[in-house]
Amino acid sequence: MLAVTIWRRPGLGIAANARTIFSTGLVSGALNGAAAIGGLPLAIYFVATRMAAATVRAMVIVYLLFAGLVLLGAETVVANRL
C-alpha cells in the first residue's frame, strides 16, 4: 500500500510546520517503541509534503541511523545495570 502511495505521489497538501513535524515525530516514536516500525510515518509524511525522492531517502536513512543508535545506547545502559 505504501509503495502505491509513493508511486502515485498524491501530495496531500501537508504543510511542513512545527505542529505536523512534532505530530509525525510523536507517532513515529510511539510506533518505533511499540513495533519497531518508526520509519513508516516519516515516509508517509515526506511523500505527502512532495519532497524529492532523493531527499526522502536521505531523511529516512538518517532517522533510522539515529533511532538505531539511541536504541543501542539504551540497551547498553540497561544491560550494564543487570
C-alpha positions in Angstrom: 0.0 0.0 0.0 2.8 2.4 0.9 4.5 1.6 -2.4 1.4 2.6 -4.4 1.2 5.8 -2.3 4.8 6.6 -3.1 4.4 5.7 -6.7 1.3 7.9 -7.2 2.7 10.8 -5.0 -0.6 12.2 -4.1 0.7 15.3 -2.4 -1.8 15.6 0.4 -1.0 19.3 0.9 0.5 18.8 4.3 2.5 21.9 5.3 5.9 21.4 6.9 5.2 23.4 10.1 6.1 22.7 13.7 2.8 21.0 14.5 2.9 18.5 11.7 6.6 17.7 12.3 6.0 17.2 16.0 3.0 15.1 15.4 4.8 12.9 12.9 7.7 12.5 15.3 5.4 11.6 18.1 3.6 8.9 16.1 6.9 7.7 14.7 8.5 7.4 18.1 5.5 5.5 19.5 5.4 3.1 16.6 9.2 2.6 16.9 8.9 1.8 20.6 5.9 -0.5 20.1 6.7 -2.4 17.0 10.0 -1.1 15.6 8.3 0.5 12.5 9.1 4.1 13.2 10.2 4.9 9.6 6.7 4.3 8.1 5.0 7.5 9.4 8.1 9.5 8.3 8.0 8.1 4.8 4.3 8.9 4.5 4.9 12.4 5.8 7.7 13.1 3.4 5.7 11.7 0.4 2.7 13.8 1.4 4.8 17.0 1.5 6.1 16.3 -2.0 9.7 16.2 -1.1 12.1 15.0 -3.8 12.7 11.2 -3.8 16.4 11.6 -3.0 15.6 13.9 0.0 13.0 11.3 1.3 15.6 8.5 1.1 18.3 10.6 2.8 16.0 11.7 5.6 14.7 8.2 6.3 18.3 6.8 6.3 19.4 9.5 8.8 16.3 8.9 11.0 16.8 5.1 11.1 20.5 5.6 11.9 19.9 7.8 14.8 16.9 5.7 16.1 19.2 2.7 16.0 22.0 4.5 17.8 19.6 5.6 20.6 18.2 2.1 20.9 21.8 0.7 21.1 22.7 3.2 23.8 19.5 2.4 25.8 20.2 -1.4 25.6 23.8 -0.8 26.7 22.7 1.2 29.8 20.1 -1.5 30.7 22.5 -4.3 30.2 25.1 -2.7 32.4 22.6 -2.3 35.2 21.6 -6.0 35.3 
